[in-house]
Amino acid sequence: MSGRGFASLLVLALLTGCSGGVSPAASGGPAETPEPSAPEPPVSEAPEISEAPEVSETPEVSATPEVSETPEPDPLFSTLPDEFTFSSGAGAWCTYLFLEDDGSFYGSYHDSDMGVQGEEYPYGTVSRCEFQGKFAPPEQVDEYTWSTHVEELELAAEPGTVTYEDGVRYIDSEPYGLNDVDEVLIYLPGLPKADAPEKFVSWTPNFWHSDRATAFDAYGLYNVNGEQGFLGLPD
């Protein structure tokens, strides 16, 4: 090889070796500085959300129930019949008295007279009364007799009130058997006839022993002022 050929190869080799390792500075351009990447912010774990505490409902405060006073039974009244009647046994009139264990009572009186008629009441006339009241605690008089007083007496309508219904005239009246009532004597079975007022015996003629012995066969209520006697049959 000639000297010129060798020199050409040497130059070519040098050029080839430098072409892959030319630095930016050697190439004449400014070196690019890489932009620093922004650091990622630390990811903090989301705090656990605690469940809201359950709100317990305030219990409703129920109103204190009113305590109704139960009437105390009376030792005597609780042993008497529940029903007493005042009647002559004849005619269409009668008074019923219903007795409670505490001495309170209620009842009704009626007297029908279908012969007393008028243009507005062709079917007759009825006297009537509804009432309620209370006896005082009784006091013992003897073995067969107790004494009490009427503490309260109320009528459902004013005596003398007149109404017409279905061809009948109704007249509100006093409770027959409790006229002018105050003291009431309570008679128990076994009452000697000699100790009973004549008027009481006359109102209860069928309830003394048939042999005319002295013992009374039933219970009685006697209105002292009115001289009127109610009869109560044993249960």
C-alpha positions in Angstrom: 0.0 0.0 0.0 1.3 3.4 -0.8 1.8 5.9 1.9 -1.2 8.0 0.6 -3.5 5.1 0.9 -2.5 4.3 4.5 -3.0 7.9 5.5 -6.5 7.9 4.1 -7.4 4.8 6.0 -6.0 6.3 9.2 -8.1 9.5 8.8 -11.2 7.4 8.1 -10.7 5.3 11.2 -10.3 8.3 13.4 -13.4 9.9 12.0 -15.4 6.8 12.5 -14.3 6.2 16.1 -15.1 9.8 17.1 -18.6 10.0 15.5 -20.3 7.9 18.2 -18.6 9.6 21.2 -19.0 13.2 20.3 -20.0 15.1 23.5 -22.4 18.0 23.3 -19.6 20.3 24.2 -17.6 18.9 21.4 -20.4 19.3 19.0 -20.6 22.9 19.7 -24.3 22.9 21.2 -25.2 23.7 24.8 -25.7 20.7 27.1 -29.4 20.2 28.0 -29.9 20.1 31.8 -32.7 17.7 32.6 -35.5 19.4 34.5 -35.8 18.0 38.0 -39.1 16.2 38.6 -41.3 17.6 41.4 -41.2 15.3 44.4 -44.5 13.5 44.9 -46.2 14.6 48.1 -46.3 11.9 50.7 -49.7 10.2 50.6 -51.0 10.3 54.1 -53.5 7.6 54.9 -57.1 8.8 55.3 -58.0 8.8 58.9 -60.5 6.2 59.8 -63.9 7.8 60.2 -65.4 6.5 63.4 -69.1 5.8 63.2 -71.3 8.3 64.9 -72.5 7.0 68.2 -76.1 5.8 68.2 -78.4 8.4 69.7 -80.7 6.6 72.1 -84.2 7.9 72.0 -85.3 9.5 75.2 -88.0 7.2 76.5 -91.4 8.8 76.7 -92.4 9.5 80.2 -95.9 8.2 80.6 -98.2 10.3 82.6 -98.8 9.0 86.1 -102.2 7.3 86.0 -104.8 8.8 88.2 -105.5 6.4 91.0 -109.2 6.2 91.4 -110.3 5.7 94.9 -112.1 2.4 95.4 -114.9 2.8 97.9 -114.3 0.8 101.0 -117.0 -1.8 101.6 -118.9 -1.3 104.9 -119.0 -4.4 107.2 -122.8 -4.2 107.4 -123.8 -3.0 104.0 -121.7 -5.6 102.2 -123.8 -8.3 104.0 -127.2 -6.9 103.0 -129.2 -7.8 99.9 -128.4 -5.8 96.7 -132.1 -4.9 96.1 -134.9 -3.6 98.3 -138.5 -2.8 97.3 -141.2 -0.6 98.7 -144.7 -1.7 97.6 -148.1 -2.4 99.0 -148.5 -5.5 96.8 -151.5 -4.0 95.2 -151.8 -1.4 92.5 -149.3 -0.5 89.8 -146.7 1.3 91.8 -143.3 0.3 93.3 -140.0 1.8 94.4 -136.8 -0.1 93.8 -133.6 0.7 95.8 -130.3 -0.9 94.8 -127.7 -0.9 97.6 -123.9 -0.9 97.1 -121.4 -2.3 99.5 -120.1 1.1 100.5 -123.6 2.4 101.4 -124.3 4.3 98.2 -127.6 3.5 96.5 -129.7 4.3 93.4 -133.2 3.5 92.3 -136.5 4.4 90.7 -140.1 4.9 91.5 -143.1 4.5 89.1 -146.8 4.6 89.4 -149.0 4.0 86.4 -152.6 5.2 86.2 -153.9 4.5 82.7 -157.3 5.8 83.6 -156.1 9.4 84.0 -156.3 10.5 80.4 -156.5 13.7 78.3 -156.4 14.9 74.7 -152.5 14.9 74.7 -152.2 11.7 76.7 -154.9 9.2 75.7 -152.9 6.3 77.1 -152.8 7.5 80.6 -150.4 9.0 83.2 -147.2 7.7 84.8 -145.6 9.3 87.9 -141.9 8.5 88.0 -138.6 9.3 89.7 -135.0 8.3 89.4 -132.6 8.9 92.3 -129.3 8.2 93.8 -127.7 8.8 97.2 -125.6 7.6 100.1 -126.2 6.3 103.6 -123.9 7.2 106.5 -121.9 4.5 108.3 -124.5 2.6 110.4 -124.4 2.3 114.2 -125.7 -0.7 116.0 -128.8 -0.3 118.1 -129.3 -3.9 119.2 -128.8 -7.4 117.9 -131.2 -7.0 115.0 -131.3 -3.2 114.4 -128.9 -0.7 113.0 -129.4 3.0 112.5 -128.1 5.2 109.6 -128.9 8.5 108.0 -129.2 9.6 104.3 -126.2 11.8 103.7 -126.9 12.5 100.0 -130.0 12.2 97.9 -130.2 13.5 94.3 -133.1 13.3 91.9 -132.8 13.0 88.1 -135.5 15.6 87.4 -137.3 18.4 89.3 -140.5 17.1 90.8 -143.5 18.5 89.0 -141.9 18.4 85.6 -144.4 17.2 83.0 -143.6 15.6 79.6 -145.6 13.8 76.9 -144.3 10.8 75.1 -146.2 8.5 72.7 -149.6 9.5 74.1 -148.6 9.1 77.8 -148.2 11.9 80.3 -145.1 11.6 82.6 -145.0 13.5 85.8 -141.6 13.6 87.7 -142.2 13.2 91.4 -140.5 12.6 94.8 -139.1 9.1 95.4 -142.0 7.4 97.2 -140.6 5.6 100.2 -137.9 8.2 100.9 -140.3 11.1 101.6 -138.8 13.5 104.2 -136.1 10.9 104.8 -133.4 11.3 107.4 -132.9 8.4 109.8 -133.3 4.9 108.4 -133.4 1.8 110.5 -131.9 -1.4 109.2 -133.6 -4.6 110.3 -132.0 -8.0 110.2 -133.6 -11.5 110.0 -134.7 -12.6 113.4 -136.1 -9.2 114.5 -138.7 -9.7 117.1 -142.1 -8.5 115.9 -142.7 -6.8 119.2 -139.6 -4.6 118.5 -140.7 -3.6 115.0 -142.9 -0.4 114.4 -146.5 -1.2 113.4 -146.1 0.7 110.2 -143.1 -1.4 109.2 -145.0 -4.6 109.9 -147.9 -3.3 107.8 -145.6 -2.8 104.8 -144.2 -6.3 105.1 -147.1 -8.5 106.2 -146.0 -11.6 104.3 -142.5 -11.9 105.7 -143.1 -12.7 109.3 -143.3 -16.4 110.3 -146.6 -17.9 109.3 -147.1 -19.2 112.8 -147.0 -15.5 114.0 -143.8 -16.2 115.9 -141.6 -13.1 116.6 -138.9 -13.6 114.0 -138.7 -11.5 110.8 -137.8 -13.6 107.7 -136.1 -10.9 105.6 -134.1 -7.6 105.7 -135.7 -4.2 106.1 -135.1 -0.5 105.6 -137.4 1.7 107.6 -137.8 5.4 106.8 -138.6 6.7 110.3 -140.0 10.1 109.3 -142.0 8.8 106.4 -143.0 5.6 108.2 -142.3 3.6 105.0 -140.7 0.2 104.9 -138.5 -1.4 102.2 -138.1 -5.2 102.0 -134.9 -7.1 101.0 -134.9 -10.8 100.5 -131.9 -13.0 101.5 -129.7 -14.1 98.6 
